[in-house]
Amino acid sequence: MFRLSAPEALVASGFLKHLLPRFSLKTGVKIEIVPEATDADARFSSSSDGVPVFSGLDSEWVLVISRENEHVIRFRDWITGEVGRKTIDAFRADGKAVFTAAVAKPKDQGPQLIAGDVVSGEKLAVLHCGRCHMVNETTRLTTIGSTPSFAIMRNFSDWRVRFEAFFSLNPHPSFTQVEGVTEPFDVSRPPSIVPLELTLDELDAILAFVSQIQPADLGAPIQYD
Ligand code: HEC
């Protein structure tokens, strides 16, 4: 349960009686509507900064969250998500649509550049990762062919998460140490290959370098020289 305040005009439109029960039915989270200016966990407002949710009654409405808790966040995600948006658009008063879901923010399709020292990042990547991965052209021939190249991995939609945590993803933990992050190697079982030792700053530089790698175009036919 959480408390949501809304101006009288919005309550009087009947819209909330259409909207909120559909959310509650889906999630089991009840919403108590309280009058404007009453203490509440969140409010609909047409005169504040908040998450844009819908337009209608000559206003742009936002959801202002005053107490973040799991129920309010769930409501925010629902009302800005596909189902919530459809529910908004489906409301009719006297057979007419009254509210329109706020325009969804276009998904960020642009390059996800990470600020940092790209030049030293590339050097570090060649030095530490280039033993196995093809990092750039200079490491094409020295790397292990079956290991995915950085350009291939740059295609993963979650490439950033994977690179940030590479040291915890196989096969790296057995030979990788990040200063202050990973446990020291077990002295009784030293790595069987040359260890990879890195600081977080160095990893940040590598991330900056990786962020500007052109993802390999997997759709294109393979080129033979
Ligand atoms: C000794 C060889 C070796 C070195 C050195 C190495 N990697 Fe890897 N890495 C691999 C192999 C092999 C895989 C593929 C594992 C698989 O497909 O299951 C891999 C996979 C990855 C993945 C994808 C992991 C996943 O599960 O999604 C990332 C990201 C990665 N490496 C980053 C790096 C970075 C960054 C460095 C250098 C700082 C590095 N690797 C150094 C061998 C290596």
Residues whose N, C-alpha, C, O or C-beta is under 5 A from the ligand:
A	BS01	HEC	H128 C129 R131 C132 T147 R162 F163 F166 L169 N170 P171
